[in-house]
Amino acid sequence: MTASVFASRATLQNVAVILRSRELPPGSLGFLLIEETLHFISSLRQAGGPGRFVNERTARFGSQTFKTSLFLNSTVVVQGVAGNRFVASAESRRDLLNSWPASTLELLGKNVPAAVHGAQHKRQRQIMSACLGPGALQKVMSRADRMTRKHFEASWSDEAQLSIAGTVKTHVFRLACSLLAGTEDEGLVGHMEAHFRTWISGLVAVPLDVPGTTFNKARRARDVLRRQIDEVIQQRRRQLQHEQNANSQYEDLLSQMILARDENGSSLTPEELRDVTLFLLFAGHDTSATALTFALKFLEQNPSCLNRLVQEHEAIASEKQPGEALNWMDISNMKYTWAVLLETLRLRSASFGGMKEAQKELKYNGYVIPKGWKMFFPVSSTHENDEYFKDSSKFDPSRFELDTVQKEGPPPFSFVAFGVGPHACKGGDFARMTISLYIHHLIMGKIKWTSLELYEKYHCFPIPTFTKGYQVVVSHDKFPVM
């Protein structure tokens, strides 16, 4: 669907509310509903990211609730804990429905969890919860552990110079292909990775579907990826048909998703399985790769935090036999590692917020949100707010250490890196496993990394990314205990 069609629909939608403009939040929809999107994308190309876009308009209009247009959709931006709570509550009542931009959903697929609702969403969520929870991940831990060990042997040699961003992205994509899609074929994975990069670059691009545009290239890459995923699924189905024991310890989550059933005995349809698998590759890769890359940068900049990690992982390793793989209990015991991950996601979330669509006219903060309009909650409005996180610009994993009785943790609805409401992300455990394994083998390999540029700049398009790829020099030594 082209941008002109999207714009026509949005224009007709706006006619119905022009006469009620006094009840709408302050703000501007921009010229032809495209101007604000261009400003939003421009903000992603800068270190301030979407927070810059939101803060500028909050100051201009004197309100934390304002109207704008994002990806050719009339949109109301809500902020803070109150805004996040309202969105979650309204979605639970089905007054709001999860609704990513139409152009983004066109690239992701109509059967992805972000696009479905009601009974279909419930069925998908039950199956995904079973296939992405600790029990299922325990079955793939040995494969993940083995691949992570091999990665360090191949990529982190002494005195090497490497791009951590590039190295991590490649490893996480190959690991995701192995665990989520059940394939480790070097040729296939390499071919998929090239198309994968093109595909994700279009998810937040201007939705102009004409030859040569980022969106058009992304759509073509999506079609290639779909065909490749379909072939992988068909091959795995044939293999499963020849295996007699349906309760085998399958070392890939694709097999588990093929065999999984919901409470009514229903499985994922072939189209759902394809779209969900591709979506999980995207979600699992983006969250894990981004968080891991920035976590390593934060740890390098904060030696005291790195030292605590060293102590935690050495203690866990001391309880293992030589060569023994980690298990889920070990991951659960990496409590400070989990705190480091959450703090990294607070400061450098791969998601810049969530978007929902009003199913009826709603009122919030004294303003009207017309039926059919979108509501957008930016993570920056709480994550980067001193009201909810003291010295919010500071990297401080102790915010998420909840073992101390006096600690209550962040206020509800202030940490929203995994979203809010019924469509909150279910991939947190997968990201936790991937990142914890990586940090463990990095530390236990006595590997040190030194930035060529300690305070390198970054941008947020399409996700937080270092401008020069986080170039480091690698050395193998024992960490000093402080």
C-alpha positions in Angstrom: 0.0 0.0 0.0 1.5 3.4 -1.0 1.9 6.5 1.0 -0.8 8.3 -1.0 -3.4 5.7 0.1 -2.4 6.1 3.8 -2.5 9.9 3.5 -6.0 9.7 1.9 -7.4 7.6 4.7 -5.8 9.8 7.4 -7.1 13.0 5.7 -10.7 11.7 5.6 -10.3 10.7 9.2 -9.2 14.2 10.2 -12.2 15.9 8.5 -14.5 14.4 11.2 -12.6 16.1 14.0 -11.7 19.5 12.6 -14.8 21.1 14.2 -13.8 19.7 17.5 -10.3 21.0 17.5 -10.7 22.8 20.7 -11.1 19.5 22.5 -8.0 18.0 21.0 -4.6 18.2 22.7 -2.4 21.1 21.5 0.1 20.4 18.8 0.4 20.1 15.0 -0.2 17.3 12.5 2.3 18.9 10.2 2.1 19.4 6.4 0.2 16.6 4.6 0.8 14.4 7.7 4.4 13.7 6.6 6.3 16.7 8.1 6.2 15.4 11.7 7.3 11.9 10.6 10.3 13.4 8.9 11.2 15.3 12.1 10.7 12.2 14.1 13.0 10.1 11.9 15.5 13.0 11.9 15.5 12.8 15.7 16.3 9.1 15.5 19.5 9.9 13.6 20.8 11.9 16.6 21.9 10.9 20.1 18.8 12.4 21.7 16.6 10.0 19.7 12.8 10.1 20.1 13.2 11.9 23.5 14.5 14.9 21.6 11.4 15.0 19.4 9.1 14.6 22.4 10.8 17.1 24.6 10.9 19.8 21.9 7.1 19.5 21.4 6.3 19.3 25.1 8.1 22.6 25.6 6.6 24.2 22.5 3.0 23.3 23.4 3.3 23.5 27.1 1.8 20.1 27.7 2.9 16.5 28.2 -0.1 15.5 26.1 0.0 16.7 22.5 -1.0 15.8 19.0 1.3 15.0 16.1 1.4 12.7 13.1 3.6 9.7 13.1 4.0 7.5 10.0 0.9 9.1 8.4 -1.2 8.5 11.5 -2.9 11.2 13.5 -1.4 10.6 17.0 -1.7 11.7 20.6 1.5 11.5 22.6 1.0 10.7 26.3 3.9 10.7 28.8 4.9 9.6 32.3 3.6 6.9 34.6 0.1 8.2 34.3 0.2 8.0 30.5 1.7 4.5 30.6 -0.9 3.3 33.1 -3.8 4.8 31.1 -2.6 3.0 27.9 -2.2 -0.4 29.7 -5.6 -0.1 31.4 -7.4 1.0 28.2 -5.9 -1.8 26.2 -6.9 -4.3 28.8 -10.5 -3.0 28.3 -10.0 -3.2 24.5 -10.7 0.6 24.3 -7.2 0.6 22.7 -5.7 -2.0 20.5 -2.1 -2.6 19.9 -1.4 -0.9 16.5 2.0 -0.3 15.1 2.2 1.9 12.0 0.6 0.3 9.0 3.8 0.5 7.0 5.7 -1.3 9.8 3.1 -4.0 10.1 3.2 -4.5 6.3 6.9 -5.4 6.6 6.5 -7.5 9.7 3.4 -9.5 8.5 -0.3 -9.6 9.4 0.1 -12.6 11.7 2.8 -11.2 14.1 1.8 -10.9 17.8 1.9 -7.1 17.5 -0.8 -7.2 14.9 -3.3 -9.7 16.2 -6.0 -9.5 18.9 -8.6 -11.5 20.7 -8.6 -15.2 20.4 -5.8 -15.3 17.9 -3.6 -13.2 20.1 -4.4 -15.4 23.2 -3.5 -18.6 21.2 -0.3 -17.1 20.0 0.6 -15.8 23.5 0.0 -19.1 25.1 2.2 -20.9 22.6 4.9 -18.3 22.7 4.9 -18.2 26.5 5.5 -22.0 26.6 8.2 -21.8 23.9 10.1 -18.8 25.2 9.9 -19.5 29.0 12.7 -20.9 31.2 11.5 -24.5 30.6 11.8 -24.2 26.9 15.0 -22.2 27.0 16.6 -24.8 29.3 16.3 -27.3 26.3 18.4 -25.0 24.1 20.9 -23.8 26.7 23.6 -26.3 25.8 23.5 -25.3 22.1 23.5 -21.6 23.0 26.4 -22.2 25.4 28.4 -24.1 22.8 27.9 -21.5 20.1 28.9 -18.7 22.5 32.1 -20.5 23.4 33.0 -21.0 19.7 32.2 -17.4 19.0 34.9 -16.1 21.5 37.4 -18.6 20.2 36.9 -17.3 16.7 36.3 -13.6 17.2 38.0 -12.4 20.3 41.7 -13.3 19.8 44.4 -11.6 21.8 45.6 -8.2 20.5 42.9 -8.1 17.8 41.0 -5.0 16.9 37.3 -5.4 16.3 34.0 -3.7 16.1 32.0 -4.9 19.1 28.7 -3.7 17.5 29.4 -5.7 14.3 30.8 -8.7 16.2 27.9 -8.9 18.6 25.2 -8.4 15.8 26.6 -11.2 13.8 26.8 -13.6 16.8 23.3 -12.8 18.1 21.8 -13.2 14.6 23.5 -16.6 14.1 22.5 -17.6 17.6 18.9 -16.5 16.9 18.8 -18.4 13.6 20.0 -21.5 15.4 17.8 -21.4 18.4 14.6 -19.8 16.9 14.8 -21.1 13.3 16.8 -24.3 13.9 19.4 -23.6 11.2 23.1 -23.1 11.3 23.9 -23.5 7.6 26.6 -20.9 7.1 25.6 -20.1 3.5 21.9 -19.7 4.3 22.5 -17.7 7.5 24.9 -15.4 5.8 22.4 -14.8 2.9 19.6 -14.2 5.4 21.7 -11.8 7.5 22.2 -9.5 4.5 18.5 -9.3 3.7 17.7 -9.0 7.4 19.7 -5.8 7.7 17.9 -4.3 4.7 14.5 -5.4 6.1 14.9 -3.9 9.6 16.1 -0.6 8.1 12.7 -0.1 6.6 10.7 -0.6 9.7 10.8 3.0 10.7 11.4 4.5 7.2 9.1 6.9 5.3 6.5 4.5 3.8 7.1 5.3 0.1 6.9 2.1 -1.8 8.6 3.1 -5.0 11.8 1.6 -6.4 15.0 2.8 -4.8 13.5 3.8 -1.4 14.4 2.3 1.9 10.9 1.0 2.4 10.7 -0.6 -1.1 14.1 -2.3 -0.5 12.9 -3.5 2.9 9.7 -5.0 1.4 11.8 -6.9 -1.2 14.1 -8.2 1.5 11.1 -9.3 3.5 9.8 -11.4 0.6 13.2 -13.2 0.3 13.3 -13.8 4.1 9.7 -15.2 4.0 10.6 -17.7 1.3 13.8 -18.8 3.2 11.8 -19.2 6.5 9.1 -21.2 4.7 11.8 -23.6 3.4 13.4 -23.9 6.8 10.0 -24.7 8.4 9.0 -27.2 5.7 12.4 -29.0 6.2 12.0 -29.1 10.0 8.4 -30.5 9.6 9.7 -33.3 7.5 12.4 -34.1 10.1 9.9 -34.1 12.9 7.6 -36.5 11.0 10.5 -39.0 10.9 11.3 -38.7 14.6 9.3 -41.1 16.7 9.6 -39.4 20.1 7.6 -36.2 20.2 9.0 -35.4 23.7 12.6 -35.2 22.6 14.8 -32.5 24.0 14.8 -30.4 20.8 17.6 -27.9 20.7 15.7 -25.4 18.7 12.6 -23.4 19.5 11.1 -23.8 16.0 10.5 -27.5 16.7 8.8 -26.6 19.9 6.6 -24.0 18.2 5.6 -26.5 15.5 4.6 -29.1 18.1 3.1 -26.6 20.6 -0.7 -26.5 21.2 -2.8 -24.0 23.2 -5.3 -25.0 25.9 -7.8 -26.0 23.2 -5.3 -28.1 21.3 -4.8 -25.6 18.5 -1.5 -24.9 16.8 0.0 -22.1 14.8 -1.1 -22.0 11.2 1.7 -22.2 8.5 1.3 -18.4 7.9 1.5 -17.6 11.6 4.5 -19.9 12.1 6.4 -18.1 9.3 5.5 -14.6 10.5 6.0 -15.3 14.2 9.4 -17.0 13.5 10.6 -13.9 11.4 9.2 -11.6 14.1 11.1 -13.4 16.8 14.3 -13.2 14.8 13.8 -9.4 14.7 12.7 -9.0 18.3 15.3 -11.4 19.7 18.1 -10.0 17.7 17.4 -6.3 18.1 16.9 -6.4 21.9 19.8 -8.7 22.6 22.3 -7.1 20.2 21.6 -3.6 21.2 21.5 -4.2 24.9 24.6 -6.3 24.9 26.7 -3.8 22.9 25.7 -0.9 25.1 26.1 -2.9 28.3 29.7 -3.6 27.4 30.3 0.1 26.8 28.7 1.0 30.1 30.8 -1.6 31.9 34.0 -0.3 30.3 33.0 3.2 31.5 32.2 2.0 35.0 35.0 -0.3 36.3 33.3 -0.8 39.7 30.2 -2.3 38.0 32.5 -4.5 35.9 34.3 -5.7 39.0 31.0 -6.8 40.6 30.1 -8.8 37.5 33.5 -10.5 37.6 32.9 -11.5 41.2 29.4 -12.8 40.4 30.5 -14.9 37.4 33.6 -16.3 39.0 31.4 -17.5 41.9 29.1 -19.2 39.5 32.0 -20.8 37.5 33.5 -22.1 40.8 30.5 -24.4 41.2 30.8 -25.9 37.7 32.9 -28.8 36.5 35.5 -28.1 33.7 33.6 -27.8 30.4 30.2 -28.1 32.0 27.6 -26.0 30.3 25.6 -23.4 32.1 21.9 -24.1 32.9 18.9 -21.9 33.6 19.5 -22.0 37.4 22.9 -20.4 36.7 21.3 -17.7 34.6 18.8 -17.0 37.4 21.7 -16.7 39.9 23.2 -13.9 37.8 21.2 -11.3 39.6 23.6 -8.4 39.1 23.9 -9.3 35.5 20.2 -9.0 35.1 20.3 -5.6 36.9 23.0 -4.5 34.4 20.8 -5.6 31.5 17.7 -3.8 32.8 19.7 -0.6 33.5 21.1 -0.8 29.9 17.6 -1.2 28.5 16.4 1.8 30.5 19.1 4.0 29.0 19.3 2.5 25.5 16.1 0.7 24.8 15.8 -0.9 21.4 12.2 0.2 21.4 11.4 3.9 21.4 7.9 3.4 22.6 4.5 1.8 21.9 1.6 2.7 19.7 -2.1 1.8 20.2 -5.3 2.7 18.3 -8.4 4.1 19.9 -11.4 1.9 19.3 -13.8 4.6 20.4 -13.6 8.2 21.5 -11.5 8.4 24.6 -10.7 11.2 27.1 -7.4 11.6 28.8 -6.0 14.5 30.8 -9.0 16.7 29.8 -8.5 16.1 26.1 -10.4 14.0 23.5 -8.7 11.2 21.6 -10.9 10.5 18.5 -11.8 7.0 17.5 -9.2 5.7 15.0 -6.4 8.0 16.2 -3.2 6.5 17.6 -1.8 6.9 21.1 2.0 6.8 21.5 3.9 6.4 24.8 7.6 7.2 24.5 9.9 5.2 26.9 12.0 8.3 27.3 9.3 10.1 29.2 9.9 7.9 32.3 13.3 6.2 31.6 15.0 9.6 31.3 13.1 11.3 34.0 14.6 12.1 37.4 11.1 12.0 39.0 11.2 8.2 38.5 14.9 7.4 38.3 17.2 9.6 40.5 20.1 11.0 38.4 18.5 9.3 35.4 21.4 9.9 33.0 23.7 7.9 35.3 24.3 4.2 34.7 23.4 2.6 38.0 22.4 -1.1 38.0 21.6 -1.0 41.7 18.3 0.6 40.8 17.1 -2.9 39.8 18.6 -4.9 42.7 15.6 -5.8 44.7 17.0 -8.2 47.3 17.3 -5.5 50.0 14.2 -5.2 52.0 14.3 -1.4 51.9 14.4 -1.4 48.1 11.1 -1.2 46.3 12.5 -0.8 42.8 11.2 1.6 40.1 7.6 2.8 40.4 5.0 0.7 38.5 4.8 1.7 34.8 8.0 3.7 34.9 10.2 0.9 33.3 8.5 0.0 30.0 11.4 -1.3 27.9 9.3 -4.5 27.3 6.1 -2.5 26.7 2.9 -2.3 28.7 -0.5 -4.1 28.6 -1.5 -7.4 27.0 1.0 -7.0 24.1 4.0 -6.6 26.4 7.1 -8.4 25.0 7.5 -12.1 25.9 11.1 -12.3 24.9 12.8 -11.0 28.1 14.0 -14.4 29.1 15.5 -15.1 25.7 17.4 -11.8 25.9 18.5 -12.5 29.4 19.9 -15.9 28.4 21.7 -14.6 25.3 23.3 -11.7 27.1 24.2 -13.6 30.3 25.9 -16.3 28.4 27.9 -13.7 26.4 29.0 -11.8 29.5 29.9 -15.0 31.3 32.3 -16.3 28.6 33.7 -12.8 28.1 34.6 -12.6 31.8 35.7 -16.2 32.3 37.9 -15.9 29.2 39.8 -13.2 31.0 39.2 -10.9 28.1 39.7 -7.1 28.4 38.5 -4.7 25.8 39.7 -1.1 25.4 37.8 1.5 23.3 39.6 3.5 20.7 37.0 6.1 21.6 35.7 5.7 25.1 32.8 8.2 24.7 31.8 7.5 21.2 28.6 9.1 19.9 25.6 7.1 18.9 22.3 7.5 17.1 18.9 5.8 17.3 18.1 4.9 13.6 16.6 2.4 13.4 17.8 1.4 16.8 20.5 2.7 19.1 23.8 2.3 17.2 27.3 3.6 17.7 28.4 5.8 14.9 31.8 4.1 14.5 30.7 0.6 15.6 32.5 0.6 19.0 36.0 -0.2 17.9 38.2 -1.8 20.6 41.5 -3.5 21.1 41.3 -6.9 22.7 43.7 -8.4 25.3 43.6 -11.5 27.5 44.5 -10.9 31.1 43.1 -11.4 34.6 40.7 -8.7 35.8 42.0 -6.9 39.0 39.7 -7.3 42.0 39.1 -3.9 43.6 
